[in-house]
Amino acid sequence: MKGVILHGGSGTRLRPLTYSGPKQLIPIANKPVSQYALEDLVSCGVSEVAIVLGQTFPELVRSYYGDGSKFGVEITYVQQDEPKGIAHAIGLCEGFVGQDDFVVYLGDNMLQHGIGQHAARFRTERHDAMVLLKEVDDPSRYGVAQLDGNGKLVKLVEKPKEPPSRYAVIGIYFLRPSIFQSIKSLKPSWRGELEVTDAIQGMIDRGLRVGYSHVGGWWFDTGKKDDILDVNALVLDERATSDMGGEATGSKLSGRVQVAKGTKIVNSTVRGPVSIAEGCLIENSTVGPHTSIGGSSIVKDSSVEYCILLEGSEVNGVERLEDSLIGKYSKVSQNAQNRRTLKVHLGDYSEVVL
């Protein structure tokens, strides 16, 4: 089985961060969102992956993942020059896929339990396509599955005003090459895109075997700031370990705190779960819980909780920073006369002085 990771999209809901990089490279617990997808694929035995690049800084994606060797996989890059939809992006991978089975993984999706059990089911049951479903409160935001009285999948509808069920089709699809015939016959939807739900519906209409599998645990499509902060907290809760690779002086560390080499913690309190990357300075501050701090960042004379600070950021003299996403090489500081709680969504290379 091969893998396809879709790395396009403009990330409008995450601006201004996505003015300077793709949303899928925003880190969760100091690891890019799309790396979780890649590692999930590798854990299922996938050794060849195509990454479909969009127009938002594709060179940063190539630079980070390279040929894939450091992740134990061989990576091929496919360029989607225009945002014509998921089905269009999949269609561009026909040459890469050849005659193999494959799984398509939207690069901003995160699953609590991964896709391992679903991949095994797809291999065993020999469907032509298999979609993953998750019961949600507002299915009108997604592709939605309609099941008949026997539980058979009979129809997929993209973002319906009146959903036929509460089962959302999440952004992971197990497919065989027969999908490409359906994609070639598609016409753009009302959104001007080639919809993957229409392509799979075409397979159903042709009498091919299309199945589904229910997703347990949490699922996020990390398209908004609050989603990113929430999944960061969940990942830290579930996966953070106590690991002191740096040094702490006159400080108190409690709970599961991950500190990378070259980081110094001075006269501070750190409450896990927390992840602090390489080369940071935490001084006279309180950090955590549920906070990730990117490499070469500085936190001085401040309190930071439930936040993500990207590489090279600085927080100085802030009495309380919470629920915030701070871009790379950005600085947030306060003067002594204006100390209060801050909630910030700040793009890269920005500075805020209050």
N, C-alpha and C positions, 0 to 999 in steps of 0.2 A: 504493500500500500504506500502511495506517495501522499505528500501533504501540500496544501496550498494555503498560504496566509495572505489575507487581503489587508494591505497596508495603506490604502488610499483614504479619501475623504478629507474635507477641509477643516473639520473640527470647529465649526462655527460656535458651538456652545461652550467651547473652552478658550475662546479668545479672551485676553491677548496672548496666552501662552502659545497658541498654534500659529501665531504670526511668525514664529521663529523656529518651529519644528513640528513634526507630525505628532498627533495626539497619542499614537501607539508607543512612542518613546518616553512618555511621561512615566516616571518611576513609581512603582508600588513597593514599599519596603526596600527601596534602593535597587529595584530591578525593573526595567522597562516592561510595560504591560504586555507587549507582543512577545517578550521573551518567555513569559509564562505559557503562551500558546505554543511557541516553538518547543519548549521543554516537555509540554504535554504530548505533543506529537512524537518526539523522540522516545518518550517513555512507553509509547504504544508500538515501538519497533519501526517507526518511519525513519528512513535514512536519506531520503531525497525530498527537498522542500523547495517549492517556488514561492517567492515573495512578490506579490503584485504591488508595484509602486504607483502612487498617485503623483499629483503635482506639488504636494507640500513637502519640500526639502527631501526629495528622494535620496540625495547624496548622503544625508545624515544616516539614513537606514543602511545604505551600502557600507558606510564607514563603520558603523557599529557591528553589523553582523558579518561583514566580509564574505569569505567563501564558506562560512559555516563550520569550519574545522574545529574552532575552539568550543563549539557547542555539540560536537559529535555528529554533524549532519552535513550533507552537501547541499549548498544553496544555489539556486538559479534565480535570476531577477527577471521579471516581466514588467514592462512599462505600460501603464494604462494612461494614454495621453489626455483623455477626456473622461469626466465622471459620468459614464453611461450606464451605471448600475452594476449590481453584483453579478448578474448573469453574464453581462458583457465581460467583466473581469475574469470570470471562470472560463468563458469561451476563448480568451487569449492564451489559456494554458493548455489547449488541446495538444499542441506539439510536445509539451513537457510531459503530459500525462501518458500519451501513447495508448496502449491497451491495458493499462493498470487500473486497479481500483484506486480511489483517492478520497481524501477528506479535506473539505474546505473549512477554514477556521478564520472568522473575522478577528483581526488583530487587536481589537479593543474589547474582546470578550474574555471574561474570567469565570471559571467554574470552581466551586469549592472542591469537588471530588474528581475533576478532570474527565477525560473521555474514554478512559481505559475500558470500562465495562461495556460502553456503547460500541467501541471498535470491535470488541470480541463478539458482540451480538451481530453486528453487520457481517462479519466474516462467517459466522455460523449460519445465519438465516438466509444469506445469499440474496438480499434485496438488490434491486437495480438502483434504488435510492433509499436513504433513511434520514429522516429529519429528527432533530431533538426538540422536544416540547417541554415547556414550563408553564404551569398555571400562574397567571398574573392577575392583578387587580384591574388593570386597564389594557385589555388586549387590543384596543383600537390603535395603539401606538406601534403595533407589530404586524407581521404576517401571522395569520390565525388559521388553525387547523379545524376542519369540520369532520367529525366522526359519525358513522352511522350507528344504528342500534346494536350492532355486533362489535363495535369498537374498531371498525375498519376505517382507515383514512380515505375519504372520498373527495375532499376538496381543500385547497389552500387559497386564502384570500389575503391580499396585501393591504394592511391598514384600513380595514372596513369600518364604516360608520356604525354598522350594526353587526358586531362580531357574532359568528355562529357558535363560538365556545369561548372559554377563558384560557385556552391553550395557545400560548405564543410560540411561534417558530423561532427559536433562538439562532444565532449566527454561526451554526456549525452544521455541516451537511456531509453525509457519507454518500459517495456517488460512484457510478460506473461510467465508462465512456459513452454510453447511450444517452447521457444528458446533452451531449454536444449537438445531436440532431434536433432536440427540442429548442436549444438556444438559437440555432440557425433559423428557425421558423418564427422567432419572436418578433413582435412589433413593440415600440416603446409604449409604456403605460401613460396614464394621465400625468405622471411625474416626469415624463420624458426619459425614463430609464428602462432598461431591460431587466425585468424582475425575476429573481431566482424562483419565487413562488410560482410564477407563470410557467417557467421552464419545467419545474417538477410537476405542476398540474398537467402539462403536456404529456409527461411520462405516464401519469395516471390515466389520462384519456386514451393513450395508446395501448393500455392494458398491461403495462409493465408493473413489476412488483415494487410498490413504494410503501415502506413501513415507517415506523416511528419508535422512539424510545423516550420515556419520561426522565427528566433530570431532577435528581434530588439535591438537597442542600441549596446553598445560595448561588445566584448567578447575577453578574453585572455586565452590562455593556457600558464601559467607563467613558461616557460621553459628556458628563457634567462634573463640575468641581465637587459637588457634594458626594456623587457616586465614587469619585476617586478617593476622597478622604475616608468614606465609609469602608471601602474595600481595603484600603491601607490598614485601617484599624482591625478589620477581620483577619487579614493575612498576618499581621503582627500577633494578634491574639492566638492564632492557631499554629504559626510556624516559627516565631522568634525563639531563639535559644539564648542562654547566657554565654557570652563569648567576649572576653576582654582581651582584645588584641592591641589596645592602646595603653595609656597610663592614666591613673587617677590620683590626684593629690588633694588631701583635705576635703574629700568629697564623699557622698553617700550614694551608692547605687543599690536599688532594690528591684526585685522582680527580674524578668528576663530582659537583659540589656545586651545588645550586640554592639561592640565598639571595634572598629577596624584599626589596623596598625597605623601609627603616625598620628593618631588623634589624642589630644590632651584634654583631660577634664580637671578643672582647677576650682576648688572651693565651691562646688556645685552639688545639686541634688538631681539624680536621674531616676525616674520611676518607669519601669518597664510596663508593657512591652515597648521597646524603643530600638530603632536601628540607626546607628551613626556610622557613616562611611569614613574612608581614609582621610587623614590630614586635616581634621577639624579641630577647632578650639572652642571648648565650652568653659566659660569663666564666670564665676559669681552669678550663676543662673540656676533655674529650675527647668528641667526638660522632661516632658512626658506626662502621662502615658500616651500611647497611640500616636507616636511621632516618628517620622523618618527624616533624617538630615543627610543631604548629599555631600559628596567629597569636597574638601577644602572650604567648608563653610565655617562661619564664626557666629557664636551666640554669646553675648556679653551683657551682664547686668540686666537680664531679661528672664521672663517666664514664657515658655512655649509649650502648648498642649494641643493635641489632636490636629497636628499640622504636618505638611510636607514641605521641606525646604530643599530646593534643587541645588545642584552643584554650584559652589562658589558664592552662595548667598550669605547675607549678614543681617543679623538682628541685634540691635544695640540700644540698651536703655529703655526697652519696652516692658512696661509693668506686667502686661498680660497679652500674649498673642495666641489666639485660638481659632480653630476651624478655618485655617488659612492655607493657601497654596501659593508658594513664593517661587518665582521663576529663577533661572540660572543667573548668577552674578548680579542679583538684585539686593538692595539694601533698604531696610526698614529701621528707622530710629525715631526716638521721641526726646523732647527736651523735658527738663524737670518740672516745668509748669503745666505740662499737658499730658499727664500720665493717666491712661485708661486702657480698658480692654479693646483690642483691635481684632477685626476679622477682615482679611485681605485676600484678594485673588489678583496676583501681581505677575505680569509678564516678565520675560527675560530682560536683563540689563536695565532694570528700572530702579528708581530711588524715590523713597517716600520719607519725608522728614516732617514730624508733627509736633 
